[in-house]
Amino acid sequence: MTTATLTPVPRQSVGATAAGATAVSAEPRPSRPVGNALRAVKVFASAVVSVVILGEYSN
């Protein structure tokens, strides 16, 4: 068996930005319904191609 010691990372002071995935700006991003719809069609089409043409499916 192995054991590991996990040391907690100290928190940053109030007002400091947190490390990690944060937004670049505080402004909300504009909605792009046409782009989102095209992306959904692309994902669906690639799934259809992988199942029908390539024969990839899970049991």
ROVOTI-161252 format. One line per 3 residues: number of its first residue (from 1); for each residue z, y, x of N, C-alpha, C. Coordinates in steps of 0.2 Angstrom, whole numbers. Layout:
N
NUM> Z Y X Z Y X Z Y X  ...
END
This chain:
59
1> 0 -6 4 0 0 0 0 6 4  -3 11 2 -3 18 5 1 23 1  3 28 4 6 33 1 3 40 3
4> 3 45 -1 1 51 1 6 57 -2  6 62 2 11 67 1 6 73 -1  7 75 -7 4 81 -10 8 87 -10
7> 5 92 -6 9 99 -5 6 104 -10  10 107 -15 7 111 -19 5 118 -16  -1 120 -18 -4 126 -15 0 132 -18
10> 2 137 -14 6 143 -17 1 147 -21  4 150 -27 0 154 -31 -1 161 -28  -6 164 -30 -8 171 -28 -3 176 -32
13> -3 181 -29 1 187 -32 -2 189 -38  1 193 -43 -2 195 -49 -7 201 -47  -13 201 -50 -18 205 -49 -23 203 -44
16> -21 198 -40 -26 195 -36 -31 190 -40  -37 190 -37 -42 185 -40 -41 178 -38  -42 174 -43 -40 167 -42 -47 164 -38
19> -45 159 -34 -51 156 -30 -54 151 -35  -60 149 -35 -64 145 -39 -69 148 -43  -72 144 -48 -77 147 -52 -75 153 -56
22> -77 159 -54 -76 164 -58 -82 168 -60  -82 172 -65 -88 176 -67 -89 181 -62  -95 183 -61 -97 188 -57 -95 195 -59
25> -96 196 -66 -94 202 -69 -90 201 -75  -87 206 -78 -83 205 -84 -87 206 -90  -94 208 -90 -98 208 -95 -100 202 -98
28> -101 201 -104 -103 194 -107 -111 194 -106  -113 188 -104 -120 186 -103 -124 187 -110  -130 189 -110 -134 190 -116 -136 183 -118
31> -136 182 -125 -138 176 -128 -146 175 -127  -148 169 -125 -155 168 -124 -157 162 -129  -158 162 -135 -159 157 -139 -166 153 -138
34> -171 157 -136 -177 153 -135 -177 149 -128  -174 152 -123 -173 148 -117 -168 142 -118  -163 143 -122 -159 137 -123 -162 132 -127
37> -167 134 -132 -171 129 -136 -176 125 -131  -179 129 -127 -184 126 -122 -180 121 -117  -174 123 -115 -170 119 -111 -169 112 -114
40> -167 113 -121 -165 107 -125 -171 102 -126  -177 105 -127 -183 101 -128 -185 98 -121  -184 101 -116 -185 98 -109 -181 92 -108
43> -174 93 -109 -170 87 -108 -171 82 -113  -173 83 -119 -175 78 -124 -181 74 -122  -186 78 -119 -192 75 -117 -192 71 -111
46> -187 73 -106 -186 69 -100 -183 62 -102  -178 63 -107 -175 57 -109 -180 52 -113  -184 55 -117 -189 50 -120 -194 47 -115
49> -196 51 -110 -200 48 -105 -197 43 -101  -190 44 -99 -187 39 -95 -186 32 -99  -185 33 -106 -184 27 -110 -190 24 -111
52> -195 27 -114 -201 24 -116 -206 22 -110  -207 26 -106 -212 25 -100 -209 21 -95  -203 23 -93 -200 19 -87 -196 13 -89
55> -194 13 -95 -190 7 -98 -183 8 -96  -180 13 -95 -173 14 -93 -169 15 -99  -164 10 -100 -160 11 -106 -153 7 -104
58> -148 9 -107 -142 6 -106 -140 1 -112  -136 -4 -111 -134 -9 -116 -128 -6 -120
END
